[in-house]
């Protein structure tokens, strides 16, 4: 009986410890610390266009490069996925959405067959346009509800866990309690696929904001870790995004 009481007290004490760490912390406090750690909210609010270049490497034939360009004023985004030297191009602009699939031989001038994206695909890209750099940016305006869930150890360090839900998706975001940086992202899609990104390194862009430059990506579908390296350009000139 005495042992049982001790176990109960330890459990209650652990819960009290978590509450002491999270009970007085709000999501906005956590997000503000992230902005301060990565260049300041004014710089984040000043983003108009961005170019993200990523290399996804797992040591397989499915390794690929990805270039994402977004324009917030135009509500437009393009994603070029290059695999085995062939480009697959996805784009949205306003309510329009398309995919360009390469046809013909790889040793000739690239030709593409263009098709419309489905409504769900367009919706996904519109969400990505405003969520890719920081999914919690203006979260309430985007229709998300955010809650501090508690704390968790991420790579041996304590982190705040924030759950954010809306638009048919759910994010679980983890922020290092000391640095304020986001160290893990879990995105649950409407298909129930869970995409996890662990961020090991941040780099500072020429624009002035810091971003995850070295990450590990895992999908709940194949469960294979993929190393991702990223570079970011902000407010540089980008070509007009169109079919």
N, C-alpha and C positions, 0 to 999 in steps of 0.2 A: 504493500500500500504506500509506504514511504517513497519507494522508487517511482511509483506511478505519479505521485504528487510532484516529485522533482522534475519528471519529464514534462508534466503539464506546465510547470512554472517556467521551464526553459523555453517551451514553445511560445508561451505568452510573452516572455521576455524578447524572443526573436521578433515576434510580430510588433511589439512595442518599439523595437529598434528600427524596424522598417518604417513605421509610422513617424517616428521622430525625424527620419531623414526625408520623408516624402510628404508628411502631413502639412508642412508649412511651405512646400515648394509647389509652384503652379507651372502649368505648361508654358505660359508666357515667360516666366523667369528662366526656364530651361532654354527656350528658343532664343531669348535675349542674350544669354551667355554664349550660345553658339555664334550668333552674329558678331558679338564682341571679339570672339576668338578667331574669327575668319575675315576680319576687315571692317566690320561695322555695318549697321543696318542701312545707312545712307547709300553705301556702295551697292548693296543687294537690291535696294529699291530702284537704283539707277540702271539696272540691266535692261537693255532693249533687244539685243541680239546676242546669240552665243554660238560657238562652234566647239563641239566635243569630238575628240578623236580617241578611239579606244582600240586596243588589241586584246582579243580574247584567246588565251592559249591554254590548252590542256594536253598538248602533245599528240593530237589526233588529226585526221584528215578534215575534221569539222572546224578546225581553228579558223577564225575570221577576224577581219578588221571592220570597224564601224565608225562612220562619220555622221554626226548629227548636227544639223543646223536649225536654229529656231529664231523666229522673229515674233516677238510679242505684239508689237503694233499691228503687224499684218495678220496675226493669228495663223501663222504658217510654220510648217516644219518639214524637213526632209531627212530621211535616214537612208544612207547608202551602206549596204552590207556587202563586203567583198569577200568571197570565198572561192578558193581555187582560181583566182584571177578573174572572176566574173562578178559584175556589180548587179545587185538587186536593189532597186530604188523605190522607197515608199515616200509618199508625200501627202500633205494636207494643206489647204488654204481656205479659210472660211469653212463653208459647208462641203467643199469639194475634197475628194480623197482618191488617190490612185496608187497603183503599183506598176513599176516597169520591170519586166522580166527579160533578161538577155536571150537573144536567139541567134542562131548561126554559129559559125566556127569562132573559136577564141583568137585565132591568128588573123582575123579580119577586123575591119572597122566595126565597133560595137553597134548593134541594132537591138531595138527593144520592142516588145509587145506590151502595150499599155492597157490595163484593165482598171475598173472601178474597185475601190475598197468597199467592204461591207459597212453597214452602219455601225456595227460594234467595233470594227477596226478603226474607223474614223474617230469614234468616241474615245478609244484607247489612246490614239495619237494626240488628240486634243488634251487629254489628261496629262500625258507625258510632256507635252509642250510646256506646261506650267509647273509640273512636279519634278522634273528631272534634276534640276540643280538643288532644290530644297523643297521637298514635298509639303513641308509645314508652312512655307511662306504664304502669308495671307490665308491661312487655313480656313478660317470661319467664312470668309468671302467665297471660298471655293466649295463650301458646303460640307466641310469636314467637322466632326466633333472630336476633340482631343482630350485625353485624360491621362494623368500620371498614374501608372499602374503600381509601381514600386521600384525596387532596385534589383540589379542582377550583376553577377560577375561576368565581365566580358574581357577575355584575354588576361585574366587575373586581376583586373581592376574593377572597382565598383562603378556602376553606370545607372543612371536613371532610365527607366523604361516608360515610354509614352506610347499609348495606343491611340491611333487616329483612324476614324472610319467615316466613309461616305462614298457616294458615286459607285456603289457596288464593290468597293475594294476596302482592304484594311491594311494599315501600316502599323508595325511595331518598330519604334525607333529607339535606339539606345545611345545615350549621351554620357561620355566620360565625366564623372562628377568633379574631377579636378580641373581638366582642361576645357570642358564644355563642348568638345568636338563630338560629332556624331560618329560612333565607331561601328555601328551595325544597323542595317535596315532589313526588315522582313516585310515583304509585300505579299499579301494573300489576294489572288485574283478571283474574279467571279467563277472561274473554272475550278477553283480550290487549289490550283498550283501555288506553291509558296516559293518565292524567290528571295534568297538571302544574300546580302552583300556585307562582308566584313571589311572594314577600311583599316589598312595597316599603316598608311602613310598619307600625309597631306602635303600639297605644294601650293605655292603662291603664284597666282596668275599675274600677268603684266598689268591687268586692270586693277589689281589690289586685293581681290578676295582669294581666300584659300579654299581648296577643293580636294576631295579624295583622289590621289594620284596612283595608289597601289591598293588593289582590293582583291578579294576572293569571292567569286560568284558561285552559288550552288542552287540548282533547281530541285524541287521535291520530286520531279518527274524522273530524271536520270541520276540524281544524287552525286554527280561527278564534279569535284572542285575545279573551277576554271580561274586561272590567274588573269586579272584585268589591269592593264596600265592605261592611264588616262591623261590627256592634256586638254586644257580649256583656254579658249579665247573669248573675251567678252567685248561686245560693242565694236567689233571689227566689221569691215564691210563684207557682206555675203551676197552671193548672186540671187537674183529674183527667184523665188520658189514657185514653180509653175509646172504644168504637165509637159 
